[in-house]
Amino acid sequence: MTRDASIDATEQPPIIELKGVSRAYGEQLAVRSVDLAVVAGQFVAIVGDSGSGKTTTLKMTNRLLEPTSGEVRIGGEPTRSLLPHLLRRRIGYVFQRIGLFPHLTVAENIGITPQLLGWPPAQISDRVVELLELVSLRPEFASRYPSALSGGQRQRVGVARALAARPAIMLMDEPFGALDALTRDALGTEYRRLHDEMGLTTLMVTHDVLEAVLLADRIVVMRAGTIVADGTPRDLMNAHQDAAVRELMDMPRRQALRVAAMLDETDRG
């Protein structure tokens, strides 16, 4: 797994940029003046407590939600100048409950965005075969319906569907959160491989700090609608001036120490 933490947002123009972005629900501000820049090739994870603004921030990136104030740019273009459905066809989106169309086969689910974009049927068919191989599903899965798949298989199909139109950007909202631990770990590792091989830019929301540490080049910590920390996993785990950020980022280390202590106690017994 290539972990290119050397990618620096100051060295190239961002492909995703949020400038002073806020989002209110009535009188309640869910996101407050967020500035975030992600350059091509980065894998950025947003972590934080429930209600910290993670998912709201992600959804404003592809206009599933509109900012109350501020500006979002994709590839240098303000998203307000782009039709939402056309913008979303350029950006892959994977979420926890993947929402495959139950009346469509796996192949039809994967091919739906290329079909909307007017790809020829033969090209769509070739892309489906290619993507099934990429997400480690056998060709015979193409003719199955979602009800015949396991949770992990449905999530793989969801990733394939998001990649179908060859987007440069992938947005992921708790993409592996509903899976069992072994499947979650395997699919996360598999996705990181795809991210590297396909040169994707990934912005992922997760509540799992360990998942963020293992998968991302960069971690953004949100609290009460603002960004309180932004850095590489190594930097944030080593030290941070904010005590709550230190405690959050130290969680994987504390868990590892508890496991090691249990194993040591078992060996002594």
PADO-544628 format. One line per 10 residues: number of its first residue (from 1); for each residue x, y, z of N, C-alpha, C. Coordinates in Angstrom, 1 decimal. Atoms other than C-alpha are relative to their C-alpha. Example, Ala and Ser with C-alpha at 12.3 -4.5 7.8 and 13.67 -1.06 7.14 Angstrom:
1	0.9,-1.2,0.0,12.3,-4.5,7.8,0.9,1.2,0.0 ~ -0.9,-1.1,0.0,13.7,-1.1,7.1,-0.8,1.1,0.8
***
This chain:
1	0.9,-1.2,0.0,0.0,0.0,0.0,0.9,1.2,0.0 ~ -0.7,-1.2,0.1,1.4,3.3,-1.1,-0.7,1.1,0.9 ~ 0.6,-1.0,-0.9,0.9,6.0,1.6,0.8,1.3,-0.3 ~ -0.8,-1.2,0.4,2.0,9.3,-0.1,-0.4,1.2,0.9 ~ 0.3,-1.1,-0.9,1.9,11.6,2.9,0.7,1.3,-0.5 ~ -0.8,-1.2,0.4,4.3,13.9,1.0,-0.9,1.0,-0.9 ~ 0.8,-0.9,0.8,1.4,15.3,-1.1,-0.3,1.3,0.9 ~ 0.1,-1.3,-0.7,1.2,19.0,0.0,-1.0,0.9,-0.7 ~ 1.0,-0.8,0.6,-1.9,21.1,-0.5,0.5,1.4,-0.5 ~ -0.6,-1.2,0.4,0.4,24.1,-0.9,0.8,-0.1,-1.3
11	-0.8,0.2,1.2,2.2,22.6,-3.9,-0.7,0.0,-1.3 ~ 0.9,0.1,1.2,-0.7,22.3,-6.4,-1.4,0.5,0.4 ~ 1.4,-0.5,-0.3,-4.2,23.8,-6.8,-0.9,-1.2,0.5 ~ 0.8,1.1,-0.5,-6.8,21.8,-4.9,-1.1,-0.4,-1.0 ~ 1.1,0.5,0.8,-9.3,19.6,-6.7,-1.3,0.2,0.7 ~ 1.1,-0.3,-0.8,-11.7,20.0,-3.8,0.3,1.2,0.9 ~ -0.3,-1.2,-0.9,-11.9,23.4,-2.0,-1.3,0.5,0.6 ~ 1.1,-0.6,-0.7,-14.3,24.6,0.6,0.6,1.3,0.7 ~ -0.5,-1.3,-0.5,-13.9,28.3,1.5,-1.1,0.7,0.8 ~ 1.0,-0.7,-0.9,-15.7,29.8,4.5,-1.4,-0.6,0.0
21	1.3,0.6,0.2,-18.4,27.2,4.2,-0.8,-0.2,1.3 ~ 0.9,0.3,-1.2,-21.3,27.1,6.7,-1.3,-0.5,-0.5 ~ 1.3,0.5,0.3,-24.6,25.3,6.8,-0.8,0.0,1.3 ~ 0.9,-0.1,-1.1,-27.5,26.1,9.1,-1.3,-0.8,-0.3 ~ 1.3,0.6,0.0,-30.6,24.1,9.9,-0.9,0.9,1.0 ~ 0.8,-0.9,-0.8,-33.0,26.8,11.1,1.0,0.9,0.7 ~ -0.9,-0.9,-0.8,-31.2,28.7,13.9,1.3,-0.8,0.4 ~ -1.1,0.8,-0.4,-28.7,25.8,14.4,1.1,-0.1,-1.1 ~ -1.1,0.2,0.9,-25.3,26.0,12.7,0.7,-1.4,0.1 ~ -0.5,1.3,-0.1,-24.2,22.5,11.8,1.5,0.0,-0.5
31	-1.4,-0.2,0.4,-21.0,23.7,10.0,0.3,1.4,0.0 ~ -0.3,-1.4,-0.3,-19.2,26.9,10.8,1.3,0.4,-0.7 ~ -1.1,-0.6,0.7,-16.9,28.7,8.3,1.2,-1.0,-0.2 ~ -1.0,1.0,0.3,-15.0,25.6,7.2,0.8,0.3,-1.2 ~ -0.9,0.0,1.1,-11.9,25.9,5.0,0.7,-1.3,-0.1 ~ -0.6,1.3,0.2,-10.7,22.7,3.5,0.5,-0.1,-1.5 ~ -0.6,0.1,1.4,-8.4,22.1,0.4,0.6,-1.4,-0.1 ~ -0.5,1.4,0.3,-7.8,18.6,-1.0,0.6,0.0,-1.4 ~ -0.7,0.0,1.3,-5.3,18.1,-3.8,-0.2,-1.4,-0.6 ~ 0.1,1.2,0.8,-5.4,15.4,-6.5,0.9,-1.1,0.6
41	-0.8,1.1,-0.5,-4.3,12.0,-5.2,-0.1,-0.2,1.5 ~ 0.0,0.2,-1.5,-4.9,12.6,-1.5,-1.2,-0.9,0.4 ~ 1.1,0.7,-0.7,-7.0,10.3,0.7,-0.1,0.7,1.3 ~ 0.3,-0.8,-1.2,-8.5,12.5,3.4,-1.1,-0.6,0.8 ~ 1.0,0.5,-0.8,-10.5,11.2,6.3,-0.5,1.1,1.0 ~ 0.6,-0.9,-0.9,-12.9,13.4,8.3,-0.5,-0.8,1.2 ~ 0.5,0.7,-1.2,-13.4,12.2,11.9,-0.6,1.0,1.0 ~ 0.6,-0.8,-1.0,-15.3,13.5,14.9,-1.2,-0.6,0.6 ~ 1.1,0.5,-0.7,-18.1,12.9,17.3,-1.3,0.2,-0.9 ~ 1.3,-0.2,0.7,-21.7,12.5,16.1,-0.5,1.4,0.2
51	0.4,-1.4,0.0,-23.1,15.9,15.2,1.1,1.0,-0.1 ~ -1.1,-0.9,0.1,-19.7,17.4,14.6,0.0,0.7,-1.4 ~ 0.1,-0.6,1.3,-20.6,18.3,11.0,0.7,-0.8,-1.2 ~ -0.8,0.8,1.0,-18.7,15.5,9.1,-0.8,-0.2,-1.3 ~ 0.8,0.4,1.1,-21.5,14.3,6.9,-0.6,1.2,-0.8 ~ 0.4,-1.3,0.6,-22.9,17.8,6.3,1.0,0.6,-0.9 ~ -1.1,-0.5,0.8,-19.5,18.9,5.1,0.2,-0.8,-1.3 ~ -0.2,0.9,1.2,-19.2,15.9,2.7,-1.1,0.3,-1.0 ~ 1.1,-0.1,0.9,-22.7,16.4,1.3,0.0,1.4,-0.7 ~ -0.1,-1.3,0.7,-22.0,20.1,0.5,1.0,-0.1,-1.2
61	-1.0,0.1,1.0,-19.1,18.9,-1.7,-0.6,-0.3,-1.4 ~ 0.6,0.3,1.3,-21.4,17.5,-4.4,-1.5,0.5,-0.1 ~ 1.3,-0.7,0.1,-24.5,19.7,-3.7,-1.2,-0.9,0.4 ~ 1.2,0.6,-0.6,-26.6,17.1,-1.9,-0.6,0.9,1.1 ~ 0.5,-1.1,-0.9,-26.8,20.0,0.6,0.7,1.2,-0.6 ~ -0.5,-1.3,0.4,-26.3,23.6,-0.3,0.6,0.8,1.2 ~ -0.5,-0.8,-1.1,-24.1,25.8,1.9,-0.9,1.2,0.2 ~ 0.7,-1.2,-0.4,-25.8,28.6,3.8,0.8,1.2,-0.4 ~ -1.0,-1.0,0.4,-22.7,30.7,3.1,1.3,-0.7,-0.4 ~ -1.2,0.5,0.5,-19.3,30.3,1.6,0.0,-0.6,-1.4
71	0.0,0.5,1.4,-18.2,28.6,-1.6,0.8,-1.4,0.0 ~ -0.7,1.3,0.2,-17.3,25.1,-2.7,0.4,0.0,-1.5 ~ -0.6,0.1,1.4,-15.1,24.5,-5.8,0.4,-1.4,-0.2 ~ -0.4,1.3,0.5,-14.5,21.3,-7.7,0.8,0.3,-1.3 ~ -0.9,-0.2,1.2,-11.5,21.4,-10.1,0.1,1.5,-0.3 ~ -0.1,-1.4,0.2,-11.5,25.2,-9.6,-1.3,0.7,-0.4 ~ 1.3,-0.6,0.3,-15.1,25.7,-10.6,-1.0,0.1,1.2 ~ 1.0,-0.1,-1.1,-17.7,27.0,-8.1,-1.2,-1.0,-0.3 ~ 1.1,1.0,0.3,-20.3,24.2,-7.7,-1.3,0.6,-0.2 ~ 1.3,-0.7,0.3,-23.1,26.7,-7.7,-0.2,0.3,-1.5
81	0.2,-0.3,1.5,-22.4,27.3,-11.4,-0.2,-1.3,-0.8 ~ 0.1,1.3,0.6,-22.8,23.5,-12.1,-1.4,-0.6,0.3 ~ 1.2,0.6,-0.3,-26.1,21.7,-12.4,0.3,-1.2,0.9 ~ -0.3,1.0,-1.0,-26.3,19.3,-9.4,0.1,-1.4,-0.6 ~ -0.1,1.4,0.5,-27.0,16.1,-11.4,1.2,-0.2,-0.9 ~ -1.2,0.2,0.8,-24.2,16.8,-13.8,1.3,0.0,0.8 ~ -1.1,0.0,-0.9,-21.8,17.6,-11.0,0.2,-1.4,0.7 ~ 0.0,1.3,-0.7,-22.7,14.3,-9.2,0.5,-1.1,-1.0 ~ -0.5,1.0,1.0,-22.0,12.3,-12.4,1.5,0.0,-0.1 ~ -1.5,-0.1,0.1,-18.4,13.5,-12.2,0.7,-0.5,1.3
91	-0.5,0.3,-1.3,-18.0,12.5,-8.5,-0.6,-1.4,0.5 ~ 0.5,1.3,-0.6,-18.3,8.9,-7.1,-0.4,0.2,1.4 ~ 0.5,-0.2,-1.4,-20.3,8.6,-3.9,-0.4,-1.3,0.6 ~ 0.3,1.3,-0.7,-20.4,5.6,-1.5,-0.4,0.3,1.4 ~ 0.5,-0.2,-1.4,-22.4,5.6,1.7,-0.3,-1.3,0.7 ~ 0.0,1.2,-0.8,-23.0,3.1,4.5,-1.1,-0.9,-0.5 ~ 1.1,0.9,0.5,-26.4,1.7,3.4,-0.1,0.3,-1.5 ~ -0.4,-0.3,1.3,-25.4,1.5,-0.2,-1.1,0.4,-1.0 ~ 1.1,-0.4,0.8,-28.9,1.8,-1.7,0.0,-0.5,-1.5 ~ 0.1,0.5,1.3,-28.6,-0.5,-4.7,-1.5,-0.1,-0.4
101	1.4,0.1,0.5,-31.7,-0.6,-6.9,-0.4,-1.5,0.0 ~ 0.3,1.4,-0.1,-33.4,-3.9,-5.9,-0.5,-0.7,-1.2 ~ 0.6,0.6,1.2,-35.1,-4.4,-9.2,1.0,-0.1,-1.2 ~ -1.0,0.1,1.0,-31.9,-4.1,-11.2,1.1,-1.0,0.4 ~ -1.1,0.9,-0.2,-29.1,-6.7,-11.6,1.2,0.8,0.4 ~ -1.3,-0.7,-0.3,-25.6,-6.0,-10.4,0.5,0.7,-1.2 ~ -0.5,-0.7,1.2,-24.6,-5.2,-13.9,-0.7,1.3,-0.3 ~ 0.8,-1.2,0.2,-27.5,-2.8,-14.3,0.3,1.1,1.0 ~ -0.3,-1.0,-1.0,-26.7,-1.1,-11.0,1.3,0.7,-0.3 ~ -1.3,-0.6,0.2,-23.1,-0.6,-11.9,0.0,0.9,-1.3
111	0.0,-0.7,1.3,-23.9,0.6,-15.4,-0.9,1.2,-0.1 ~ 1.0,-1.0,0.1,-26.5,3.1,-14.5,0.5,1.4,-0.3 ~ -0.5,-1.3,0.3,-24.4,6.3,-14.5,0.6,0.1,-1.4 ~ -0.4,0.0,1.4,-22.6,5.4,-17.8,-1.1,0.0,-1.0 ~ 1.2,0.0,0.9,-26.0,4.7,-19.3,-0.6,1.4,-0.1 ~ 0.5,-1.4,0.0,-27.2,8.2,-18.2,0.9,0.9,-0.8 ~ -0.9,-0.8,0.8,-24.1,9.6,-19.8,0.1,-0.3,-1.4 ~ 0.1,0.3,1.4,-24.9,8.0,-23.1,1.1,-0.9,-0.5 ~ -1.0,1.0,0.5,-22.2,5.3,-23.2,-0.7,-1.0,-0.9 ~ 0.5,1.2,0.8,-22.7,2.6,-25.9,-0.1,-1.2,0.9
121	0.2,1.3,-0.9,-24.0,-0.7,-24.4,1.2,-0.8,0.1 ~ -1.2,0.9,0.0,-20.9,-2.6,-25.4,1.1,0.6,0.9 ~ -1.0,-0.6,-0.9,-18.7,-0.1,-23.6,-0.4,-0.1,1.5 ~ 0.5,0.2,-1.3,-20.9,-0.3,-20.5,0.2,-1.4,0.5 ~ -0.2,1.4,-0.3,-20.7,-4.1,-20.6,1.4,-0.3,0.3 ~ -1.5,0.2,-0.3,-16.9,-4.0,-20.8,0.4,0.6,1.3 ~ -0.3,-0.6,-1.3,-16.8,-1.6,-17.9,-0.5,-0.8,1.2 ~ 0.6,0.8,-1.1,-19.0,-3.8,-15.7,1.0,-1.2,0.2 ~ -0.9,1.2,-0.1,-16.7,-6.8,-16.4,1.3,0.5,0.7 ~ -1.3,-0.6,-0.5,-13.6,-4.6,-15.6,-0.2,0.3,1.5
131	0.2,-0.4,-1.3,-15.1,-3.3,-12.4,-0.3,-1.1,1.0 ~ 0.2,1.1,-0.8,-16.3,-6.6,-11.1,1.4,-0.7,0.4 ~ -1.3,0.5,-0.2,-12.7,-7.8,-11.4,0.7,0.9,1.0 ~ -0.7,-0.9,-0.9,-11.4,-4.7,-9.7,-0.4,-0.1,1.5 ~ 0.5,0.1,-1.4,-13.6,-5.2,-6.6,-0.1,-1.4,0.4 ~ -0.1,1.4,-0.4,-12.9,-8.9,-6.5,-1.3,-0.8,0.1 ~ 1.2,0.7,0.2,-16.3,-10.2,-7.6,0.1,-0.8,-1.3 ~ -0.1,0.8,1.1,-16.6,-13.1,-10.0,-1.0,0.5,-1.1 ~ 0.9,-0.5,1.1,-18.2,-12.4,-13.5,-1.5,-0.4,0.2 ~ 1.4,0.4,-0.1,-21.3,-14.4,-12.6,-0.9,0.8,0.9
141	0.8,-0.9,-0.8,-22.3,-11.8,-10.1,-0.8,1.0,-0.8 ~ 0.6,-1.0,0.9,-23.3,-9.5,-13.0,-1.5,-0.2,-0.1 ~ 1.4,0.3,0.3,-26.6,-11.3,-13.4,-0.9,-0.1,1.3 ~ 0.7,0.1,-1.2,-27.5,-11.4,-9.7,-0.7,1.3,0.4 ~ 0.7,-1.2,-0.6,-29.9,-9.1,-7.8,0.5,0.3,1.4 ~ -0.6,-0.3,-1.4,-28.9,-7.3,-4.6,-0.5,-0.9,1.1 ~ 0.5,0.8,-1.1,-31.1,-9.5,-2.5,0.7,-1.3,0.1 ~ -0.8,1.3,0.0,-28.8,-12.5,-3.4,1.4,0.3,0.5 ~ -1.4,-0.3,-0.4,-25.7,-10.7,-2.1,0.1,0.2,1.5 ~ -0.3,-0.3,-1.4,-24.1,-10.5,1.3,0.3,1.5,0.2
151	-0.3,-1.4,-0.2,-23.5,-7.1,2.9,1.3,0.4,-0.6 ~ -1.3,-0.3,0.6,-19.9,-7.1,1.9,0.0,0.0,-1.5 ~ 0.1,0.0,1.5,-20.7,-8.0,-1.7,-0.8,1.2,-0.5 ~ 0.8,-1.2,0.4,-23.4,-5.3,-1.9,0.9,1.3,0.1 ~ -0.8,-1.1,-0.2,-20.8,-2.8,-0.6,1.0,0.1,-1.1 ~ -0.9,0.0,1.1,-18.3,-3.9,-3.3,-0.7,0.4,-1.3 ~ 0.8,-0.5,1.1,-21.0,-3.4,-5.9,-0.2,1.5,0.1 ~ 0.2,-1.5,-0.1,-21.6,0.1,-4.5,1.3,0.7,-0.3 ~ -1.3,-0.6,0.4,-17.9,0.9,-4.9,0.2,0.0,-1.5 ~ -0.1,0.1,1.4,-18.0,-0.4,-8.4,-0.9,1.0,-0.7
161	1.0,-1.0,0.6,-21.1,1.7,-9.2,0.6,1.4,0.0 ~ -0.5,-1.4,-0.1,-19.4,4.8,-7.9,1.2,0.2,-0.9 ~ -1.2,-0.1,0.8,-16.3,4.1,-10.0,-0.4,-0.1,-1.5 ~ 0.3,0.5,1.4,-18.2,3.2,-13.2,0.3,1.1,-1.0 ~ -0.2,-1.0,1.0,-18.0,6.6,-15.0,1.4,0.6,0.1 ~ -1.4,-0.5,-0.1,-14.3,7.0,-14.1,0.1,1.4,0.7 ~ -0.2,-1.3,-0.7,-14.6,9.8,-11.6,1.4,0.2,0.5 ~ -1.3,-0.3,-0.6,-11.5,11.6,-10.4,-0.1,0.1,1.5 ~ 0.2,-0.2,-1.5,-13.1,12.2,-6.9,-1.0,-1.0,0.5 ~ 0.9,0.9,-0.7,-14.7,9.7,-4.5,-0.3,0.6,1.3
171	0.5,-0.4,-1.3,-16.8,10.8,-1.6,-0.6,-1.2,0.7 ~ 0.4,1.2,-0.7,-17.4,8.1,1.1,-0.5,0.4,1.4 ~ 0.6,-0.3,-1.3,-19.7,8.4,4.1,-0.3,-1.2,0.8 ~ 0.0,1.2,-0.8,-19.1,5.7,6.6,-0.2,-1.2,-0.9 ~ 0.3,1.0,1.0,-18.7,3.3,3.7,0.0,-1.4,0.4 ~ -0.2,1.4,-0.5,-17.8,0.2,5.7,-0.6,-0.2,1.4 ~ 0.5,0.0,-1.3,-19.6,1.0,8.9,-1.0,-1.1,0.4 ~ 1.0,1.0,-0.3,-22.4,-1.6,8.6,0.5,-1.4,-0.2 ~ -0.6,1.3,0.3,-20.0,-4.5,7.8,0.6,-0.6,1.3 ~ -0.7,0.7,-1.1,-18.6,-7.1,10.2,1.5,0.4,-0.1
181	-1.4,-0.5,-0.2,-15.0,-6.4,11.4,0.9,-0.5,-1.1 ~ -1.0,0.6,1.0,-13.2,-8.8,9.0,-0.3,0.5,-1.4 ~ 0.4,-0.5,1.4,-15.2,-7.7,5.9,0.4,1.5,-0.1 ~ -0.3,-1.4,0.0,-14.7,-4.1,6.9,1.5,0.2,-0.2 ~ -1.4,-0.1,0.2,-11.0,-4.5,7.2,0.5,-0.3,-1.4 ~ -0.4,0.4,1.4,-10.6,-6.4,3.9,-0.5,1.0,-1.0 ~ 0.5,-0.9,1.1,-12.8,-4.0,1.9,0.7,1.4,0.1 ~ -0.7,-1.3,-0.2,-11.1,-0.9,3.4,1.4,-0.1,-0.7 ~ -1.3,0.2,0.6,-7.7,-2.3,2.4,-0.1,-0.1,-1.5 ~ 0.3,0.1,1.5,-9.1,-3.2,-1.1,-0.2,1.3,-0.6
191	0.3,-1.3,0.6,-10.4,0.3,-1.6,1.2,0.8,0.0 ~ -1.3,-0.8,0.1,-7.1,1.9,-0.6,0.9,-0.4,-1.1 ~ -0.7,0.5,1.1,-5.5,-0.3,-3.2,-0.5,0.7,-1.3 ~ 0.7,-0.6,1.1,-8.0,1.0,-5.8,0.3,1.5,-0.1 ~ -0.3,-1.5,0.0,-7.4,4.6,-4.7,1.4,0.2,-0.6 ~ -1.4,-0.2,0.4,-3.7,4.2,-5.3,0.1,-0.3,-1.5 ~ -0.2,0.4,1.4,-3.9,2.3,-8.6,-0.7,0.9,-1.0 ~ 0.8,-0.8,0.9,-6.6,4.5,-10.1,0.3,1.5,0.1 ~ -0.3,-1.4,-0.2,-5.1,7.8,-8.9,-1.2,0.8,0.4 ~ 1.2,-0.7,-0.5,-8.3,8.8,-7.1,0.3,1.1,1.0
201	0.0,-0.9,-1.1,-8.9,11.7,-4.8,-1.2,-0.4,0.9 ~ 1.1,0.5,-0.8,-10.9,10.4,-1.8,-0.2,0.9,1.3 ~ 0.4,-0.7,-1.2,-12.7,12.3,0.9,-1.0,-0.9,0.8 ~ 0.8,1.0,-0.7,-14.1,9.9,3.5,-0.4,0.5,1.4 ~ 0.5,-0.2,-1.4,-16.2,10.4,6.7,0.0,-1.3,0.7 ~ 0.0,1.2,-0.8,-15.7,7.8,9.4,0.0,0.4,1.5 ~ -0.1,-0.2,-1.4,-16.3,7.6,13.1,1.1,-0.8,0.6 ~ -1.0,0.9,-0.5,-13.6,5.0,13.4,1.4,0.6,-0.2 ~ -1.3,-0.6,0.1,-10.3,6.6,14.2,1.1,-0.9,-0.5 ~ -1.0,1.0,0.5,-8.3,3.4,13.6,-0.1,-0.1,-1.5
211	0.2,0.1,1.5,-9.8,3.1,10.1,0.6,1.2,-0.7 ~ -0.6,-1.2,0.6,-8.8,6.7,9.4,1.5,-0.1,0.0 ~ -1.5,0.1,-0.2,-5.2,6.1,10.7,0.5,-1.0,-1.1 ~ -0.5,1.1,0.9,-4.8,2.9,8.6,-0.2,0.3,-1.5 ~ 0.3,-0.2,1.4,-6.3,4.2,5.3,0.4,1.4,-0.5 ~ -0.1,-1.4,0.6,-5.9,8.0,5.0,1.5,0.5,0.0 ~ -1.2,-0.8,0.0,-2.9,10.2,4.1,-0.1,1.1,1.0 ~ 0.2,-1.2,-0.8,-4.4,13.0,6.1,-1.3,-0.1,0.7 ~ 1.2,0.0,-0.8,-7.0,13.3,8.9,-0.4,1.4,0.4 ~ 0.6,-1.2,-0.4,-9.3,16.2,9.5,-0.9,-0.3,1.2
221	0.9,0.3,-1.2,-10.9,16.3,13.0,-0.9,1.2,0.1 ~ 1.1,-1.0,-0.2,-14.2,18.2,13.4,-0.6,-0.1,1.3 ~ 0.7,0.0,-1.2,-15.9,19.3,16.5,-0.9,1.3,0.0 ~ 1.0,-1.1,0.0,-19.1,21.4,16.8,0.0,0.8,-1.3 ~ 0.1,-0.7,1.3,-19.1,22.2,13.1,1.3,0.7,-0.5 ~ -1.2,-0.6,0.4,-15.5,23.4,12.9,1.2,-1.0,-0.1 ~ -1.2,0.8,0.0,-12.1,21.9,12.0,0.9,0.4,1.1 ~ -0.8,-0.3,-1.2,-10.0,21.6,15.1,1.4,-0.6,-0.2 ~ -1.3,0.5,0.3,-7.1,19.6,13.6,0.1,-0.5,-1.4 ~ -0.2,0.4,1.4,-5.7,18.7,10.2,1.5,-0.4,-0.2
231	-1.4,0.4,0.2,-2.6,16.7,9.5,0.1,-1.5,-0.3 ~ -0.2,1.4,0.3,-1.0,13.3,8.7,-0.4,-0.8,1.3 ~ 0.3,0.8,-1.2,-2.0,10.4,11.0,1.2,0.0,0.9 ~ -1.2,0.1,-0.9,1.6,10.2,12.3,0.1,1.3,0.8 ~ -0.1,-1.2,-0.7,1.6,13.9,13.2,-1.1,0.2,1.1 ~ 1.1,-0.2,-1.0,-1.8,13.9,14.9,0.1,-1.0,1.1 ~ -0.1,0.9,-1.1,-1.0,10.8,16.9,1.2,0.3,0.9 ~ -1.2,-0.3,-0.9,2.4,12.1,18.1,-0.3,1.1,1.0 ~ 0.2,-1.2,-0.9,1.2,15.4,19.5,-1.0,0.9,-0.6 ~ 0.8,-1.0,0.4,-1.4,18.0,19.3,-0.4,0.9,1.2
241	0.2,-0.9,-1.2,-2.1,21.1,21.4,-1.4,-0.1,0.6 ~ 1.4,0.1,-0.6,-5.8,20.4,21.8,-0.1,-1.4,0.7 ~ 0.0,1.2,-0.8,-6.3,17.9,24.6,-1.0,-1.1,-0.5 ~ 1.0,0.9,0.5,-9.5,16.4,23.1,0.5,-0.7,-1.3 ~ -0.6,0.6,1.2,-7.7,15.8,19.8,1.0,-1.0,0.4 ~ -1.0,1.0,-0.5,-4.8,14.1,21.6,-0.7,-1.2,0.5 ~ 0.7,1.2,-0.5,-7.3,11.8,23.4,-0.6,-0.8,-1.1 ~ 0.6,0.7,1.1,-9.1,11.0,20.2,1.0,-0.8,-0.8 ~ -1.0,0.6,0.8,-6.0,10.3,18.2,0.8,-1.1,0.7 ~ -0.7,1.0,-0.8,-4.5,8.2,21.0,-0.8,-1.3,0.2
251	0.9,1.2,-0.2,-7.4,5.8,21.0,0.6,-1.3,-0.6 ~ -0.6,1.3,0.5,-5.8,3.2,18.6,1.2,-0.5,0.8 ~ -1.1,0.4,-0.8,-2.7,3.2,20.7,-0.5,-0.7,1.3 ~ 0.5,0.5,-1.2,-4.7,2.7,23.9,-0.6,-1.4,-0.2 ~ 0.6,1.3,0.3,-6.7,-0.1,22.3,1.1,-1.1,-0.2 ~ -1.1,0.9,0.3,-3.5,-1.8,21.1,0.7,-0.4,1.3 ~ -0.6,0.3,-1.3,-2.0,-1.6,24.6,-0.9,-0.9,0.8 ~ 0.9,0.9,-0.8,-5.1,-3.2,26.2,0.0,-1.4,-0.6 ~ -0.1,1.4,0.6,-5.0,-6.1,23.7,1.3,-0.6,0.4 ~ -1.3,0.5,-0.3,-1.3,-6.5,24.3,0.1,-0.5,1.5
261	0.0,0.4,-1.4,-1.9,-6.6,28.1,-0.8,-1.2,0.2 ~ 0.9,1.2,-0.1,-4.7,-9.2,27.7,0.8,-1.2,-0.4 ~ -0.8,1.1,0.5,-2.4,-11.4,25.6,1.1,-0.4,1.0 ~ -1.1,0.2,-1.0,0.4,-11.0,28.1,-0.5,-0.8,1.2 ~ 0.6,0.7,-1.2,-1.9,-12.0,31.0,-0.4,-1.4,-0.3 ~ 0.4,1.4,0.4,-3.2,-15.0,29.0,1.3,-0.9,-0.1 ~ -1.2,0.8,0.1,0.4,-16.1,28.3,0.5,-0.4,1.4 ~ -0.5,0.2,-1.3,1.3,-15.8,32.0,-0.9,-1.1,0.7 ~ 0.9,0.9,-0.6,-1.8,-17.8,32.9,0.2,-1.4,-0.5
***
